[in-house]
Amino acid sequence: MANISTADARNDFAELINRASFGKERFVLTRRGKKLVAIIPVEDLELLEELEDRMDVEAARAALAESDERVSYQDLRRELGLE
């Protein structure tokens, strides 16, 4: 994964987009040596989102396993002021 300054990225933006999209390369944009953001192929983003969703499901299952207490959907809506 290459580090590229935001100034250089601004000058070569179209090329970076093409390299990420078609060449499946990843880039980290930096400003004054500090990492700010990444440009990654959309497939990488989709994989990250899928992994994040799986982690959320696993965390929810673990939380449910910790207690037998359940709250109904309607009670939760009332508690949150959504009714």
C-alpha positions in Angstrom: 0.0 0.0 0.0 1.6 3.2 -1.1 1.6 6.5 0.9 0.9 9.5 -1.3 0.6 13.1 -0.2 -2.7 14.9 -0.8 -0.9 17.3 -3.0 0.4 14.6 -5.3 -2.9 12.8 -5.2 -4.7 16.0 -6.3 -2.4 16.2 -9.3 -2.8 12.5 -10.2 -6.3 11.8 -9.0 -7.7 10.2 -12.2 -4.6 7.9 -12.4 -5.0 6.8 -8.7 -8.7 6.1 -9.3 -7.9 4.0 -12.3 -5.1 2.1 -10.5 -7.4 1.4 -7.5 -10.3 0.4 -9.7 -8.7 -1.6 -12.4 -5.3 -2.5 -10.9 -6.8 -3.3 -7.4 -4.1 -1.1 -5.8 -4.5 0.6 -2.4 -3.3 4.1 -1.5 -3.1 6.0 1.8 -3.3 9.8 1.4 -1.1 11.8 3.8 -0.8 15.4 4.8 2.4 16.5 6.5 3.3 12.8 6.9 0.1 12.0 8.8 -2.2 9.3 7.3 -5.7 10.8 6.5 -7.7 8.5 4.2 -7.4 5.6 1.9 -8.4 5.0 -1.7 -9.2 1.3 -2.1 -11.0 -0.8 -4.7 -14.8 -1.1 -4.1 -14.4 -4.8 -3.6 -12.2 -4.2 -0.6 -14.8 -1.8 0.8 -17.5 -4.4 0.3 -15.4 -7.0 2.1 -14.7 -4.7 5.0 -18.4 -3.9 5.3 -19.3 -7.6 5.3 -16.7 -8.3 8.0 -18.0 -5.4 10.1 -21.6 -6.7 9.7 -20.4 -10.2 10.8 -18.7 -8.7 13.9 -21.9 -6.8 14.8 -23.9 -10.0 14.6 -21.4 -11.9 16.7 -21.4 -9.1 19.3 -25.2 -9.1 19.4 -25.2 -12.8 19.9 -22.7 -12.5 22.7 -24.8 -9.8 24.4 -27.9 -11.9 24.1 -26.1 -14.9 25.7 -25.1 -12.7 28.7 -28.6 -12.2 29.9 -32.1 -13.8 29.7 -33.7 -10.4 29.9 -35.6 -9.4 26.7 -37.3 -6.2 25.7 -40.0 -6.2 23.2 -39.8 -4.0 20.1 -42.7 -1.9 21.1 -41.3 -1.4 24.6 -38.0 -0.3 23.1 -39.7 2.1 20.7 -41.6 3.7 23.7 -38.4 3.9 25.8 -36.6 5.7 22.9 -39.5 8.0 22.4 -40.3 6.8 18.9 -44.0 6.3 19.5 
